[in-house]
Amino acid sequence: MDDMGEELVVYASAYGNTRSYAQYIAKKLGCEAVDICKLKREELSGVRTVVFGGWLCGGAVAGAGKLAAHADWFAGRRLVAFVTGAGEYAGTSRLSDIIDCNFSAPAPLRVFYLRGGICYKKMHWYHKFLINYLMLEDNKGERKKLRVHQAFFDCAGADSIAAYIKSL
């Protein structure tokens, strides 16, 4: 039996949004979801497709550096990525910039964007600082929106990732 058709979902999550998406996608694919910080090379044995999920913070995708640092672990495997964030970047040029700045080697076949959530009260002080700094000249009141608990879970978007992976 050829077990090279297996998938594995790896993710980086600070507040649980990316982990929720990773677990949902893994369930749809019938595979495991593993925190990239806990990933062991041997867990990639027999895996043909890796789904990587990271959360967006100040233009950086958490976990993308670890993915790049272990590029040799992912060599010869198909990589599909998804990024979560509180903003509405799907289909924008900003998302293209984020992809270009965060993913080079290994390069994903495709990168999806899923709207995550935000809970300002639970945020680390540094993440609060970033929100306030990056939105210093906020003329539309978006910063106020980010201080209110918001939960998004895009089932259709997550389902489209699973469908894409199954089509490979």
Rosetta constraint file for C-alpha pairs under 8 A:
AtomPair CA 3 CA 46 HARMONIC 5.62 0.50
AtomPair CA 3 CA 47 HARMONIC 7.45 0.50
AtomPair CA 4 CA 46 HARMONIC 4.89 0.50
AtomPair CA 4 CA 47 HARMONIC 5.55 0.50
AtomPair CA 4 CA 48 HARMONIC 5.10 0.50
AtomPair CA 5 CA 46 HARMONIC 7.65 0.50
AtomPair CA 5 CA 47 HARMONIC 6.71 0.50
AtomPair CA 5 CA 48 HARMONIC 5.52 0.50
AtomPair CA 5 CA 49 HARMONIC 7.38 0.50
AtomPair CA 6 CA 31 HARMONIC 7.55 0.50
AtomPair CA 6 CA 46 HARMONIC 6.62 0.50
AtomPair CA 6 CA 47 HARMONIC 4.87 0.50
AtomPair CA 6 CA 48 HARMONIC 5.62 0.50
AtomPair CA 6 CA 49 HARMONIC 6.57 0.50
AtomPair CA 7 CA 29 HARMONIC 7.32 0.50
AtomPair CA 7 CA 31 HARMONIC 6.14 0.50
AtomPair CA 7 CA 32 HARMONIC 7.98 0.50
AtomPair CA 7 CA 47 HARMONIC 5.49 0.50
AtomPair CA 7 CA 48 HARMONIC 6.06 0.50
AtomPair CA 7 CA 49 HARMONIC 4.75 0.50
AtomPair CA 7 CA 50 HARMONIC 5.74 0.50
AtomPair CA 7 CA 51 HARMONIC 7.38 0.50
AtomPair CA 8 CA 26 HARMONIC 7.26 0.50
AtomPair CA 8 CA 31 HARMONIC 5.92 0.50
AtomPair CA 8 CA 32 HARMONIC 5.73 0.50
AtomPair CA 8 CA 33 HARMONIC 6.36 0.50
AtomPair CA 8 CA 34 HARMONIC 7.76 0.50
AtomPair CA 8 CA 44 HARMONIC 7.59 0.50
AtomPair CA 8 CA 47 HARMONIC 6.56 0.50
AtomPair CA 8 CA 49 HARMONIC 6.56 0.50
AtomPair CA 8 CA 50 HARMONIC 5.05 0.50
AtomPair CA 8 CA 51 HARMONIC 6.17 0.50
AtomPair CA 9 CA 22 HARMONIC 6.27 0.50
AtomPair CA 9 CA 23 HARMONIC 7.91 0.50
AtomPair CA 9 CA 25 HARMONIC 7.66 0.50
AtomPair CA 9 CA 26 HARMONIC 6.02 0.50
AtomPair CA 9 CA 31 HARMONIC 7.41 0.50
AtomPair CA 9 CA 32 HARMONIC 6.22 0.50
AtomPair CA 9 CA 33 HARMONIC 4.56 0.50
AtomPair CA 9 CA 34 HARMONIC 6.25 0.50
AtomPair CA 9 CA 50 HARMONIC 5.82 0.50
AtomPair CA 9 CA 51 HARMONIC 4.55 0.50
AtomPair CA 9 CA 52 HARMONIC 5.90 0.50
AtomPair CA 9 CA 53 HARMONIC 7.59 0.50
AtomPair CA 10 CA 22 HARMONIC 7.22 0.50
AtomPair CA 10 CA 33 HARMONIC 5.61 0.50
AtomPair CA 10 CA 34 HARMONIC 4.79 0.50
AtomPair CA 10 CA 35 HARMONIC 5.58 0.50
AtomPair CA 10 CA 36 HARMONIC 5.34 0.50
AtomPair CA 10 CA 39 HARMONIC 7.67 0.50
AtomPair CA 10 CA 50 HARMONIC 7.17 0.50
AtomPair CA 10 CA 51 HARMONIC 6.11 0.50
AtomPair CA 10 CA 52 HARMONIC 4.92 0.50
AtomPair CA 10 CA 53 HARMONIC 6.32 0.50
AtomPair CA 11 CA 18 HARMONIC 6.91 0.50
AtomPair CA 11 CA 19 HARMONIC 6.53 0.50
AtomPair CA 11 CA 22 HARMONIC 6.52 0.50
AtomPair CA 11 CA 33 HARMONIC 7.38 0.50
AtomPair CA 11 CA 34 HARMONIC 6.40 0.50
AtomPair CA 11 CA 35 HARMONIC 5.02 0.50
AtomPair CA 11 CA 36 HARMONIC 5.31 0.50
AtomPair CA 11 CA 52 HARMONIC 5.48 0.50
AtomPair CA 11 CA 53 HARMONIC 4.43 0.50
AtomPair CA 11 CA 54 HARMONIC 5.67 0.50
AtomPair CA 11 CA 63 HARMONIC 7.07 0.50
AtomPair CA 12 CA 18 HARMONIC 6.86 0.50
AtomPair CA 12 CA 19 HARMONIC 7.16 0.50
AtomPair CA 12 CA 35 HARMONIC 5.85 0.50
AtomPair CA 12 CA 36 HARMONIC 5.86 0.50
AtomPair CA 12 CA 37 HARMONIC 7.40 0.50
AtomPair CA 12 CA 53 HARMONIC 6.34 0.50
AtomPair CA 12 CA 54 HARMONIC 4.97 0.50
AtomPair CA 12 CA 55 HARMONIC 6.79 0.50
AtomPair CA 12 CA 62 HARMONIC 6.03 0.50
AtomPair CA 12 CA 63 HARMONIC 5.19 0.50
AtomPair CA 13 CA 17 HARMONIC 6.79 0.50
AtomPair CA 13 CA 18 HARMONIC 5.20 0.50
AtomPair CA 13 CA 19 HARMONIC 5.58 0.50
AtomPair CA 13 CA 35 HARMONIC 7.71 0.50
AtomPair CA 13 CA 54 HARMONIC 6.58 0.50
AtomPair CA 13 CA 55 HARMONIC 6.41 0.50
AtomPair CA 13 CA 62 HARMONIC 7.58 0.50
AtomPair CA 14 CA 18 HARMONIC 7.98 0.50
AtomPair CA 14 CA 55 HARMONIC 7.99 0.50
AtomPair CA 15 CA 123 HARMONIC 7.89 0.50
AtomPair CA 16 CA 20 HARMONIC 6.04 0.50
AtomPair CA 17 CA 21 HARMONIC 6.49 0.50
AtomPair CA 17 CA 84 HARMONIC 7.55 0.50
AtomPair CA 17 CA 116 HARMONIC 5.55 0.50
AtomPair CA 17 CA 117 HARMONIC 6.28 0.50
AtomPair CA 18 CA 22 HARMONIC 6.06 0.50
AtomPair CA 18 CA 53 HARMONIC 6.43 0.50
AtomPair CA 18 CA 54 HARMONIC 6.41 0.50
AtomPair CA 18 CA 55 HARMONIC 6.25 0.50
AtomPair CA 18 CA 83 HARMONIC 7.92 0.50
AtomPair CA 18 CA 84 HARMONIC 6.18 0.50
AtomPair CA 18 CA 116 HARMONIC 7.00 0.50
AtomPair CA 19 CA 23 HARMONIC 6.05 0.50
AtomPair CA 19 CA 35 HARMONIC 7.95 0.50
AtomPair CA 20 CA 24 HARMONIC 6.12 0.50
AtomPair CA 21 CA 25 HARMONIC 6.09 0.50
AtomPair CA 21 CA 153 HARMONIC 7.72 0.50
AtomPair CA 21 CA 158 HARMONIC 6.82 0.50
AtomPair CA 22 CA 26 HARMONIC 6.00 0.50
AtomPair CA 22 CA 33 HARMONIC 6.04 0.50
AtomPair CA 22 CA 53 HARMONIC 6.60 0.50
AtomPair CA 23 CA 27 HARMONIC 6.09 0.50
AtomPair CA 23 CA 32 HARMONIC 7.60 0.50
AtomPair CA 23 CA 33 HARMONIC 5.59 0.50
AtomPair CA 24 CA 28 HARMONIC 6.35 0.50
AtomPair CA 24 CA 158 HARMONIC 7.48 0.50
AtomPair CA 25 CA 29 HARMONIC 6.20 0.50
AtomPair CA 25 CA 158 HARMONIC 6.23 0.50
AtomPair CA 25 CA 159 HARMONIC 7.15 0.50
AtomPair CA 25 CA 161 HARMONIC 7.45 0.50
AtomPair CA 25 CA 162 HARMONIC 5.96 0.50
AtomPair CA 26 CA 30 HARMONIC 5.82 0.50
AtomPair CA 26 CA 31 HARMONIC 5.02 0.50
AtomPair CA 26 CA 32 HARMONIC 5.59 0.50
AtomPair CA 26 CA 33 HARMONIC 5.71 0.50
AtomPair CA 27 CA 31 HARMONIC 6.26 0.50
AtomPair CA 27 CA 32 HARMONIC 7.50 0.50
AtomPair CA 28 CA 159 HARMONIC 7.63 0.50
AtomPair CA 28 CA 162 HARMONIC 6.37 0.50
AtomPair CA 29 CA 162 HARMONIC 6.30 0.50
AtomPair CA 29 CA 166 HARMONIC 7.63 0.50
AtomPair CA 34 CA 38 HARMONIC 6.94 0.50
AtomPair CA 34 CA 39 HARMONIC 6.30 0.50
AtomPair CA 35 CA 39 HARMONIC 6.27 0.50
AtomPair CA 36 CA 63 HARMONIC 6.89 0.50
AtomPair CA 36 CA 66 HARMONIC 7.50 0.50
AtomPair CA 36 CA 67 HARMONIC 7.89 0.50
AtomPair CA 37 CA 66 HARMONIC 7.86 0.50
AtomPair CA 39 CA 43 HARMONIC 6.95 0.50
AtomPair CA 40 CA 44 HARMONIC 7.54 0.50
AtomPair CA 41 CA 45 HARMONIC 7.50 0.50
AtomPair CA 41 CA 73 HARMONIC 6.39 0.50
AtomPair CA 44 CA 73 HARMONIC 7.58 0.50
AtomPair CA 47 CA 77 HARMONIC 7.32 0.50
AtomPair CA 48 CA 76 HARMONIC 7.78 0.50
AtomPair CA 48 CA 77 HARMONIC 4.99 0.50
AtomPair CA 48 CA 78 HARMONIC 6.19 0.50
AtomPair CA 49 CA 77 HARMONIC 5.56 0.50
AtomPair CA 49 CA 78 HARMONIC 4.59 0.50
AtomPair CA 49 CA 79 HARMONIC 5.86 0.50
AtomPair CA 49 CA 80 HARMONIC 7.54 0.50
AtomPair CA 49 CA 165 HARMONIC 7.88 0.50
AtomPair CA 50 CA 74 HARMONIC 7.78 0.50
AtomPair CA 50 CA 77 HARMONIC 6.85 0.50
AtomPair CA 50 CA 78 HARMONIC 6.12 0.50
AtomPair CA 50 CA 79 HARMONIC 4.93 0.50
AtomPair CA 50 CA 80 HARMONIC 6.35 0.50
AtomPair CA 51 CA 79 HARMONIC 5.88 0.50
AtomPair CA 51 CA 80 HARMONIC 4.84 0.50
AtomPair CA 51 CA 81 HARMONIC 5.50 0.50
AtomPair CA 51 CA 82 HARMONIC 7.65 0.50
AtomPair CA 52 CA 79 HARMONIC 7.21 0.50
AtomPair CA 52 CA 80 HARMONIC 6.26 0.50
AtomPair CA 52 CA 81 HARMONIC 4.56 0.50
AtomPair CA 52 CA 82 HARMONIC 6.26 0.50
AtomPair CA 53 CA 63 HARMONIC 7.94 0.50
AtomPair CA 53 CA 81 HARMONIC 5.67 0.50
AtomPair CA 53 CA 82 HARMONIC 4.76 0.50
AtomPair CA 53 CA 83 HARMONIC 5.68 0.50
AtomPair CA 53 CA 84 HARMONIC 7.50 0.50
AtomPair CA 54 CA 61 HARMONIC 5.55 0.50
AtomPair CA 54 CA 62 HARMONIC 5.16 0.50
AtomPair CA 54 CA 63 HARMONIC 5.73 0.50
AtomPair CA 54 CA 64 HARMONIC 6.96 0.50
AtomPair CA 54 CA 81 HARMONIC 7.96 0.50
AtomPair CA 54 CA 82 HARMONIC 6.58 0.50
AtomPair CA 54 CA 83 HARMONIC 5.07 0.50
AtomPair CA 54 CA 84 HARMONIC 6.36 0.50
AtomPair CA 55 CA 61 HARMONIC 5.40 0.50
AtomPair CA 55 CA 62 HARMONIC 5.37 0.50
AtomPair CA 55 CA 63 HARMONIC 7.92 0.50
AtomPair CA 55 CA 83 HARMONIC 5.44 0.50
AtomPair CA 55 CA 84 HARMONIC 4.65 0.50
AtomPair CA 55 CA 85 HARMONIC 5.84 0.50
AtomPair CA 56 CA 60 HARMONIC 5.64 0.50
AtomPair CA 56 CA 61 HARMONIC 4.61 0.50
AtomPair CA 56 CA 62 HARMONIC 6.35 0.50
AtomPair CA 56 CA 83 HARMONIC 6.49 0.50
AtomPair CA 56 CA 84 HARMONIC 5.94 0.50
AtomPair CA 56 CA 85 HARMONIC 5.14 0.50
AtomPair CA 57 CA 61 HARMONIC 6.33 0.50
AtomPair CA 57 CA 62 HARMONIC 7.11 0.50
AtomPair CA 57 CA 85 HARMONIC 7.58 0.50
AtomPair CA 57 CA 127 HARMONIC 7.65 0.50
AtomPair CA 58 CA 130 HARMONIC 6.69 0.50
AtomPair CA 58 CA 131 HARMONIC 7.88 0.50
AtomPair CA 58 CA 134 HARMONIC 7.47 0.50
AtomPair CA 59 CA 98 HARMONIC 6.04 0.50
AtomPair CA 60 CA 98 HARMONIC 7.16 0.50
AtomPair CA 60 CA 101 HARMONIC 7.81 0.50
AtomPair CA 60 CA 102 HARMONIC 6.56 0.50
AtomPair CA 61 CA 83 HARMONIC 7.08 0.50
AtomPair CA 61 CA 98 HARMONIC 7.84 0.50
AtomPair CA 61 CA 102 HARMONIC 6.33 0.50
AtomPair CA 63 CA 67 HARMONIC 6.23 0.50
AtomPair CA 64 CA 68 HARMONIC 6.18 0.50
AtomPair CA 64 CA 102 HARMONIC 6.25 0.50
AtomPair CA 64 CA 103 HARMONIC 6.85 0.50
AtomPair CA 65 CA 69 HARMONIC 6.02 0.50
AtomPair CA 65 CA 102 HARMONIC 7.78 0.50
AtomPair CA 66 CA 70 HARMONIC 6.25 0.50
AtomPair CA 67 CA 71 HARMONIC 6.13 0.50
AtomPair CA 67 CA 106 HARMONIC 7.50 0.50
AtomPair CA 68 CA 103 HARMONIC 7.84 0.50
AtomPair CA 68 CA 104 HARMONIC 7.69 0.50
AtomPair CA 68 CA 105 HARMONIC 5.74 0.50
AtomPair CA 68 CA 106 HARMONIC 6.25 0.50
AtomPair CA 70 CA 74 HARMONIC 7.12 0.50
AtomPair CA 71 CA 75 HARMONIC 6.34 0.50
AtomPair CA 71 CA 105 HARMONIC 6.30 0.50
AtomPair CA 71 CA 106 HARMONIC 5.59 0.50
AtomPair CA 74 CA 78 HARMONIC 7.95 0.50
AtomPair CA 74 CA 79 HARMONIC 7.77 0.50
AtomPair CA 74 CA 106 HARMONIC 7.05 0.50
AtomPair CA 75 CA 106 HARMONIC 7.37 0.50
AtomPair CA 78 CA 108 HARMONIC 7.33 0.50
AtomPair CA 78 CA 109 HARMONIC 7.01 0.50
AtomPair CA 79 CA 106 HARMONIC 7.58 0.50
AtomPair CA 79 CA 107 HARMONIC 7.13 0.50
AtomPair CA 79 CA 108 HARMONIC 4.69 0.50
AtomPair CA 79 CA 109 HARMONIC 5.92 0.50
AtomPair CA 79 CA 110 HARMONIC 7.76 0.50
AtomPair CA 80 CA 108 HARMONIC 5.01 0.50
AtomPair CA 80 CA 109 HARMONIC 5.53 0.50
AtomPair CA 80 CA 110 HARMONIC 5.35 0.50
AtomPair CA 80 CA 111 HARMONIC 6.17 0.50
AtomPair CA 80 CA 165 HARMONIC 7.71 0.50
AtomPair CA 81 CA 108 HARMONIC 6.14 0.50
AtomPair CA 81 CA 109 HARMONIC 7.95 0.50
AtomPair CA 81 CA 110 HARMONIC 6.36 0.50
AtomPair CA 81 CA 111 HARMONIC 4.66 0.50
AtomPair CA 81 CA 112 HARMONIC 6.27 0.50
AtomPair CA 82 CA 111 HARMONIC 5.28 0.50
AtomPair CA 82 CA 112 HARMONIC 4.45 0.50
AtomPair CA 82 CA 113 HARMONIC 5.51 0.50
AtomPair CA 82 CA 114 HARMONIC 6.93 0.50
AtomPair CA 83 CA 111 HARMONIC 7.30 0.50
AtomPair CA 83 CA 112 HARMONIC 6.24 0.50
AtomPair CA 83 CA 113 HARMONIC 4.88 0.50
AtomPair CA 83 CA 114 HARMONIC 6.12 0.50
AtomPair CA 84 CA 113 HARMONIC 5.88 0.50
AtomPair CA 84 CA 114 HARMONIC 4.84 0.50
AtomPair CA 84 CA 115 HARMONIC 5.38 0.50
AtomPair CA 84 CA 116 HARMONIC 5.07 0.50
AtomPair CA 85 CA 113 HARMONIC 7.87 0.50
AtomPair CA 85 CA 114 HARMONIC 6.88 0.50
AtomPair CA 85 CA 115 HARMONIC 5.27 0.50
AtomPair CA 85 CA 116 HARMONIC 4.81 0.50
AtomPair CA 85 CA 117 HARMONIC 6.83 0.50
AtomPair CA 86 CA 115 HARMONIC 5.76 0.50
AtomPair CA 86 CA 116 HARMONIC 5.22 0.50
AtomPair CA 86 CA 117 HARMONIC 5.28 0.50
AtomPair CA 86 CA 118 HARMONIC 6.15 0.50
AtomPair CA 86 CA 146 HARMONIC 7.84 0.50
AtomPair CA 87 CA 115 HARMONIC 6.72 0.50
AtomPair CA 88 CA 115 HARMONIC 6.74 0.50
AtomPair CA 89 CA 94 HARMONIC 6.48 0.50
AtomPair CA 89 CA 95 HARMONIC 5.60 0.50
AtomPair CA 89 CA 113 HARMONIC 7.22 0.50
AtomPair CA 90 CA 95 HARMONIC 6.55 0.50
AtomPair CA 90 CA 112 HARMONIC 7.84 0.50
AtomPair CA 90 CA 113 HARMONIC 5.57 0.50
AtomPair CA 90 CA 114 HARMONIC 7.49 0.50
AtomPair CA 91 CA 95 HARMONIC 6.89 0.50
AtomPair CA 92 CA 96 HARMONIC 6.94 0.50
AtomPair CA 93 CA 97 HARMONIC 6.40 0.50
AtomPair CA 94 CA 98 HARMONIC 6.28 0.50
AtomPair CA 95 CA 99 HARMONIC 6.17 0.50
AtomPair CA 95 CA 113 HARMONIC 7.93 0.50
AtomPair CA 96 CA 100 HARMONIC 6.15 0.50
AtomPair CA 97 CA 101 HARMONIC 6.09 0.50
AtomPair CA 98 CA 102 HARMONIC 6.09 0.50
AtomPair CA 99 CA 103 HARMONIC 5.66 0.50
AtomPair CA 99 CA 111 HARMONIC 7.33 0.50
AtomPair CA 100 CA 104 HARMONIC 7.13 0.50
AtomPair CA 103 CA 107 HARMONIC 5.74 0.50
AtomPair CA 103 CA 108 HARMONIC 7.18 0.50
AtomPair CA 112 CA 161 HARMONIC 7.38 0.50
AtomPair CA 114 CA 153 HARMONIC 7.85 0.50
AtomPair CA 114 CA 154 HARMONIC 6.54 0.50
AtomPair CA 114 CA 157 HARMONIC 6.50 0.50
AtomPair CA 114 CA 158 HARMONIC 7.42 0.50
AtomPair CA 115 CA 152 HARMONIC 6.09 0.50
AtomPair CA 115 CA 153 HARMONIC 6.80 0.50
AtomPair CA 115 CA 154 HARMONIC 6.75 0.50
AtomPair CA 116 CA 151 HARMONIC 6.79 0.50
AtomPair CA 116 CA 152 HARMONIC 5.35 0.50
AtomPair CA 116 CA 153 HARMONIC 6.41 0.50
AtomPair CA 117 CA 149 HARMONIC 7.72 0.50
AtomPair CA 117 CA 150 HARMONIC 5.30 0.50
AtomPair CA 117 CA 151 HARMONIC 4.33 0.50
AtomPair CA 117 CA 152 HARMONIC 5.23 0.50
AtomPair CA 117 CA 153 HARMONIC 7.78 0.50
AtomPair CA 118 CA 146 HARMONIC 6.84 0.50
AtomPair CA 118 CA 147 HARMONIC 8.00 0.50
AtomPair CA 118 CA 148 HARMONIC 7.73 0.50
AtomPair CA 118 CA 149 HARMONIC 5.72 0.50
AtomPair CA 118 CA 150 HARMONIC 5.22 0.50
AtomPair CA 118 CA 151 HARMONIC 6.43 0.50
AtomPair CA 119 CA 123 HARMONIC 6.51 0.50
AtomPair CA 119 CA 147 HARMONIC 7.29 0.50
AtomPair CA 119 CA 148 HARMONIC 6.88 0.50
AtomPair CA 119 CA 149 HARMONIC 4.57 0.50
AtomPair CA 119 CA 150 HARMONIC 6.47 0.50
AtomPair CA 120 CA 128 HARMONIC 7.05 0.50
AtomPair CA 120 CA 146 HARMONIC 6.95 0.50
AtomPair CA 120 CA 147 HARMONIC 5.16 0.50
AtomPair CA 120 CA 148 HARMONIC 6.63 0.50
AtomPair CA 120 CA 149 HARMONIC 6.45 0.50
AtomPair CA 121 CA 147 HARMONIC 7.81 0.50
AtomPair CA 121 CA 149 HARMONIC 7.97 0.50
AtomPair CA 123 CA 127 HARMONIC 6.20 0.50
AtomPair CA 123 CA 128 HARMONIC 6.38 0.50
AtomPair CA 124 CA 128 HARMONIC 6.55 0.50
AtomPair CA 125 CA 129 HARMONIC 6.15 0.50
AtomPair CA 126 CA 130 HARMONIC 6.24 0.50
AtomPair CA 127 CA 131 HARMONIC 6.31 0.50
AtomPair CA 128 CA 132 HARMONIC 6.31 0.50
AtomPair CA 129 CA 133 HARMONIC 5.92 0.50
AtomPair CA 130 CA 134 HARMONIC 5.71 0.50
AtomPair CA 131 CA 135 HARMONIC 6.02 0.50
AtomPair CA 131 CA 143 HARMONIC 7.22 0.50
AtomPair CA 131 CA 146 HARMONIC 7.97 0.50
AtomPair CA 132 CA 136 HARMONIC 5.81 0.50
AtomPair CA 132 CA 143 HARMONIC 7.03 0.50
AtomPair CA 135 CA 142 HARMONIC 7.92 0.50
AtomPair CA 135 CA 143 HARMONIC 6.34 0.50
AtomPair CA 138 CA 142 HARMONIC 6.58 0.50
AtomPair CA 138 CA 143 HARMONIC 6.71 0.50
AtomPair CA 141 CA 145 HARMONIC 6.97 0.50
AtomPair CA 142 CA 146 HARMONIC 6.57 0.50
AtomPair CA 143 CA 147 HARMONIC 6.71 0.50
AtomPair CA 144 CA 148 HARMONIC 7.04 0.50
AtomPair CA 146 CA 150 HARMONIC 7.67 0.50
AtomPair CA 154 CA 158 HARMONIC 6.24 0.50
AtomPair CA 155 CA 159 HARMONIC 5.91 0.50
AtomPair CA 156 CA 160 HARMONIC 6.13 0.50
AtomPair CA 157 CA 161 HARMONIC 6.52 0.50
AtomPair CA 158 CA 162 HARMONIC 6.49 0.50
AtomPair CA 159 CA 163 HARMONIC 6.11 0.50
AtomPair CA 160 CA 164 HARMONIC 6.01 0.50
AtomPair CA 161 CA 165 HARMONIC 6.24 0.50
AtomPair CA 162 CA 166 HARMONIC 6.18 0.50
AtomPair CA 163 CA 167 HARMONIC 6.21 0.50
AtomPair CA 164 CA 168 HARMONIC 6.67 0.50
